[in-house]
């Protein structure tokens, strides 16, 4: 096996063993080789980081909730301090992971992307990980992450709208996550609903042109869009939004 084949094989092996940091390390080697990733490699890269970040995002939500409850009780300052310390530790890990993937995307993948699908895929990932940073950040740091995420998502939308059909699952996954960004980070329910509804309506009108290969993936994301629209229009202020992090699920 050459270097690329070995790294891809080790990434797949690590995925089966659920050792996702090692999967990340292997796919970073592939990304840094200087050539565009295949669809399979692109998806492996995405899955690796998704699993590494996903566990910590879940942990941050749980610990933040516990901290909020401890502050409300206001019974034990020592407990509050310990929970806060633990939350900050998780935030440092989240920051490290987000900065790591953003560096790889900017230095090796976005500029090397040739196809429109690849460009949208990577720009969407950039927007997603900047959004994750905005989730736990505050003040100027949060605003900077949000502004950069908005720029990345808009750049992806520009490419996707011009070059990809409305039923393309990567384009739909982008709109899904972009609308979640507007709702959760920008606190702009109207824009979130408008973006999601237009994408849903455009895709539904073209559904008869969809190939069998993409049908299941596309209809899954359409279902998520519909669930979000229903939630956002009927339950203001709830935080249990559905989200599709990667278009290949």
HELIX and SHEET records of a PDB file:
HELIX    1   1 UNK A    3  UNK A   16  1                                  14    
HELIX    2   2 UNK A   20  UNK A   31  1                                  12    
HELIX    3   3 UNK A   39  UNK A   73  1                                  35    
HELIX    4   4 UNK A   77  UNK A  104  1                                  28    
HELIX    5   5 UNK A  105  UNK A  109  3                                   5    
HELIX    6   6 UNK A  116  UNK A  136  1                                  21    
HELIX    7   7 UNK A  139  UNK A  163  1                                  25    
HELIX    8   8 UNK A  169  UNK A  184  1                                  16    
HELIX    9   9 UNK A  189  UNK A  205  1                                  17    
HELIX   10  10 UNK A  207  UNK A  209  5                                   3    
HELIX   11  11 UNK A  212  UNK A  234  1                                  23    
END                                                                             
